[in-house]
Amino acid sequence: MEAKPKVFGHLLKEVVRANLCAGCAACVVSCDPGVLAFENEPKIKGKCTSCGTCYSVCPQTPTEKNLLELPEGAQTDPSVGSFLEALSVRSLDEEVLKRCQDGGAVSTLLLSLLEEGYLDGALLMGVGEEPWRPRAMVARTREEVLSAAGTKYTRGPLFLPLREAVEKLSLQKVAVVGVPCQVRAVRKMQRGDLPYPKLGERIRLVVGLFCMESFHHEKLRDFLRERLGVSFEEVAKFDIKKGKFICRLRDGQSKEIEVKALHECVNPSCTLCTDFTSELADLSAGAVGSPLGRSTVLVRTARGREALEILRRSGKAEIKPLAEFKPGLEGVKKVAGAKRTGADKEREKRKAEGKPLPP
Ligand SMILES: Cc1cc2nc3c(=O)[nH]c(=O)nc-3n(C[C@H](O)[C@H](O)[C@H](O)COP(=O)(O)OP(=O)(O)OC[C@H]3O[C@@H](n4cnc5c(N)ncnc54)[C@H](O)[C@@H]3O)c2cc1C
């Protein structure tokens, strides 16, 4: 007899109430009858059909299948996963450089792919009306891609606009840019055995970001106000470099604090995450490994390589082997290894304290 699928009740108990929800809203958009809503966390608003999709697409629940097929010729490293090429990229687009976080690799890649017709939209994290509050959006134009450039260090429900993008806008070739947990959710949406497979099928490219952790929006806002006297309104850009959390203010000044001091603002699910480089993405991008003003890019899959070729042909970015720079790949491996060790320690600590762990 086939085992009954785990359903929303299990998701609530094992993930949401255990304080392990990544807040991505993959469960909400994947719900075939549409009875889930996102109100800081997933909530049920109607009659559940017990299909189990919400549980199976959640990045925090287990999966039995191999989520990513490895291409031939990929190197595999225990701390950064598999990749075909390690590169360091700097955009040559002045407008991107003014708005991006590091080398503008992500925004320039998206712009080239939209221009070429390889994509017809990209699911990105922009900001809403409230300063620095992340708001997911579907970008189809240059201006929209530019408006989402730059890192928001707090998290938001990335997948919320995906259903509308697929059903109302009829987009066929969508890129998703996200942090490792969000990338994992995409791969779970793409497994093909779901009652509503359309979302996963329409995702053509997954761009993963390196990510040590993300912060709780209100906690970070209050912390920066109390400890640094900085309000979100004053900040032009946030950055994390060399262990410092830096607020670059609109008046040209900057204020900083050790990242470690922010530990109480870290989202609890991040403390157990072992993936720094978004190992399941087609391409991953981050700052670590490259000098200031460049993005490290790991090309992982055949699709990732196809997309990178389009960027190369566009001439819109300077693309060099990461091996030409210090600390290069060794730097990425070091940070990735530290994240894994930290997560293992946290897991042991939680076990000893009898606290819930991801299922
Ligand atoms: C929460 C978080 C933590 C990170 N931590 C690290 C780190 O520890 N080390 C490191 O090397 N790199 C980290 N990064 C990645 C880094 O900040 C840059 O995103 C990356 O270097 C690409 O830079 P870029 O100039 O090419 O991107 P850009 O051209 O500026 O594009 C950035 C893209 O990131 C997306 N984005 C922004 N904020 C979010 C968010 N909150 N959730 C999902 N997507 C988002 C936007 O949609 C945009 O398309 C982190 C990113 C995030 C979001």
PDBQT file of the ligand as one rigid body, heavy atoms in Angstrom, charges set to zero:
ROOT
HETATM    1  C1  LIG A 401      20.522  37.421   1.797  1.00  0.00    +0.000 C 
HETATM    2  C2  LIG A 401      21.802  37.419   0.969  1.00  0.00    +0.000 A 
HETATM    3  C3  LIG A 401      23.018  37.085   1.574  1.00  0.00    +0.000 A 
HETATM    4  C4  LIG A 401      24.191  37.040   0.804  1.00  0.00    +0.000 A 
HETATM    5  N1  LIG A 401      25.375  36.683   1.412  1.00  0.00    +0.000 NA
HETATM    6  C5  LIG A 401      26.501  36.603   0.690  1.00  0.00    +0.000 A 
HETATM    7  C6  LIG A 401      27.722  36.204   1.297  1.00  0.00    +0.000 A 
HETATM    8  O1  LIG A 401      27.770  35.899   2.500  1.00  0.00    +0.000 OA
HETATM    9  N2  LIG A 401      28.841  36.143   0.515  1.00  0.00    +0.000 N 
HETATM   10  C7  LIG A 401      28.812  36.448  -0.833  1.00  0.00    +0.000 A 
HETATM   11  O2  LIG A 401      29.844  36.358  -1.481  1.00  0.00    +0.000 OA
HETATM   12  N3  LIG A 401      27.668  36.818  -1.429  1.00  0.00    +0.000 NA
HETATM   13  C8  LIG A 401      26.520  36.904  -0.704  1.00  0.00    +0.000 A 
HETATM   14  N4  LIG A 401      25.354  37.281  -1.321  1.00  0.00    +0.000 N 
HETATM   15  C9  LIG A 401      25.350  37.555  -2.778  1.00  0.00    +0.000 C 
HETATM   16  C10 LIG A 401      25.788  38.970  -3.104  1.00  0.00    +0.000 C 
HETATM   17  O3  LIG A 401      25.239  39.885  -2.184  1.00  0.00    +0.000 OA
HETATM   18  C11 LIG A 401      25.360  39.380  -4.526  1.00  0.00    +0.000 C 
HETATM   19  O4  LIG A 401      23.990  39.102  -4.730  1.00  0.00    +0.000 OA
HETATM   20  C12 LIG A 401      26.128  38.617  -5.589  1.00  0.00    +0.000 C 
HETATM   21  O5  LIG A 401      27.525  38.839  -5.412  1.00  0.00    +0.000 OA
HETATM   22  C13 LIG A 401      25.744  39.049  -6.997  1.00  0.00    +0.000 C 
HETATM   23  O6  LIG A 401      26.117  40.379  -7.167  1.00  0.00    +0.000 OA
HETATM   24  P1  LIG A 401      25.820  41.126  -8.549  1.00  0.00    +0.000 P 
HETATM   25  O7  LIG A 401      26.398  42.498  -8.486  1.00  0.00    +0.000 OA
HETATM   26  O8  LIG A 401      26.223  40.221  -9.670  1.00  0.00    +0.000 OA
HETATM   27  O9  LIG A 401      24.223  41.153  -8.485  1.00  0.00    +0.000 OA
HETATM   28  P2  LIG A 401      23.192  42.291  -8.937  1.00  0.00    +0.000 P 
HETATM   29  O10 LIG A 401      23.378  42.566 -10.386  1.00  0.00    +0.000 OA
HETATM   30  O11 LIG A 401      23.208  43.407  -7.974  1.00  0.00    +0.000 OA
HETATM   31  O12 LIG A 401      21.814  41.464  -8.761  1.00  0.00    +0.000 OA
HETATM   32  C14 LIG A 401      21.431  41.007  -7.514  1.00  0.00    +0.000 C 
HETATM   33  C15 LIG A 401      20.216  40.111  -7.645  1.00  0.00    +0.000 C 
HETATM   34  O13 LIG A 401      19.959  39.600  -6.337  1.00  0.00    +0.000 OA
HETATM   35  C16 LIG A 401      18.577  39.473  -6.145  1.00  0.00    +0.000 C 
HETATM   36  N5  LIG A 401      18.311  39.653  -4.707  1.00  0.00    +0.000 N 
HETATM   37  C17 LIG A 401      18.614  40.731  -3.947  1.00  0.00    +0.000 A 
HETATM   38  N6  LIG A 401      18.225  40.544  -2.676  1.00  0.00    +0.000 NA
HETATM   39  C18 LIG A 401      17.649  39.322  -2.628  1.00  0.00    +0.000 A 
HETATM   40  C19 LIG A 401      17.025  38.566  -1.594  1.00  0.00    +0.000 A 
HETATM   41  N7  LIG A 401      16.921  39.021  -0.339  1.00  0.00    +0.000 N 
HETATM   42  N8  LIG A 401      16.527  37.352  -1.907  1.00  0.00    +0.000 NA
HETATM   43  C20 LIG A 401      16.596  36.868  -3.171  1.00  0.00    +0.000 A 
HETATM   44  N9  LIG A 401      17.187  37.546  -4.187  1.00  0.00    +0.000 NA
HETATM   45  C21 LIG A 401      17.712  38.747  -3.922  1.00  0.00    +0.000 A 
HETATM   46  C22 LIG A 401      17.924  40.552  -6.997  1.00  0.00    +0.000 C 
HETATM   47  O14 LIG A 401      16.739  40.023  -7.546  1.00  0.00    +0.000 OA
HETATM   48  C23 LIG A 401      18.968  40.852  -8.085  1.00  0.00    +0.000 C 
HETATM   49  O15 LIG A 401      18.535  40.325  -9.312  1.00  0.00    +0.000 OA
HETATM   50  C24 LIG A 401      24.164  37.353  -0.584  1.00  0.00    +0.000 A 
HETATM   51  C25 LIG A 401      22.934  37.698  -1.180  1.00  0.00    +0.000 A 
HETATM   52  C26 LIG A 401      21.767  37.717  -0.418  1.00  0.00    +0.000 A 
HETATM   53  C27 LIG A 401      20.452  38.066  -1.075  1.00  0.00    +0.000 C 
ENDROOT
TORSDOF 0
